[in-house]
Amino acid sequence: MAFTEDLDVFFNTDGFGVDVSTSSASGVGIFDMPSEVIADGVILTTDYRLLVKTSDFPSLLRGTSMTVDGVGYSVREAMLMDDGKITQVMLMKD
């Protein structure tokens, strides 16, 4: 039995989604910025992570500038997840 998924159910601004854009593409992403204590409790660090539909952002490269919910970031790494329909983007704040 074939299963057809509708990623638009997850990637919309009615729920957790935020507007995302680059110079060549735009769409909706799910943004997360968890904090973590490292170096034996001495340093607090924040990772910026974004999930986007690969079809909306097919060619993200390291250093690509992105605007996420009105804030500027640069791509550190873009990784396809599971079947490749979703990309996890690790960001650094500009």
ChimeraX attribute file (.defattr): number of C-alpha atoms within 10 A of each C-alpha:
attribute: neighborCount
match mode: 1-to-1
recipient: residues
	/A:1	3
	/A:2	4
	/A:3	5
	/A:4	6
	/A:5	7
	/A:6	8
	/A:7	12
	/A:8	10
	/A:9	10
	/A:10	16
	/A:11	20
	/A:12	16
	/A:13	15
	/A:14	9
	/A:15	10
	/A:16	13
	/A:17	19
	/A:18	18
	/A:19	17
	/A:20	23
	/A:21	19
	/A:22	17
	/A:23	9
	/A:24	9
	/A:25	14
	/A:26	14
	/A:27	19
	/A:28	23
	/A:29	28
	/A:30	21
	/A:31	20
	/A:32	14
	/A:33	13
	/A:34	10
	/A:35	11
	/A:36	11
	/A:37	11
	/A:38	10
	/A:39	7
	/A:40	6
	/A:41	8
	/A:42	8
	/A:43	9
	/A:44	10
	/A:45	11
	/A:46	12
	/A:47	14
	/A:48	17
	/A:49	20
	/A:50	22
	/A:51	21
	/A:52	24
	/A:53	21
	/A:54	18
	/A:55	13
	/A:56	18
	/A:57	17
	/A:58	15
	/A:59	11
	/A:60	19
	/A:61	13
	/A:62	13
	/A:63	13
	/A:64	15
	/A:65	20
	/A:66	24
	/A:67	17
	/A:68	20
	/A:69	14
	/A:70	11
	/A:71	10
	/A:72	16
	/A:73	19
	/A:74	19
	/A:75	21
	/A:76	18
	/A:77	16
	/A:78	20
	/A:79	14
	/A:80	16
	/A:81	12
	/A:82	8
	/A:83	7
	/A:84	12
	/A:85	14
	/A:86	20
	/A:87	23
	/A:88	20
	/A:89	23
	/A:90	20
	/A:91	24
	/A:92	18
	/A:93	14
	/A:94	11
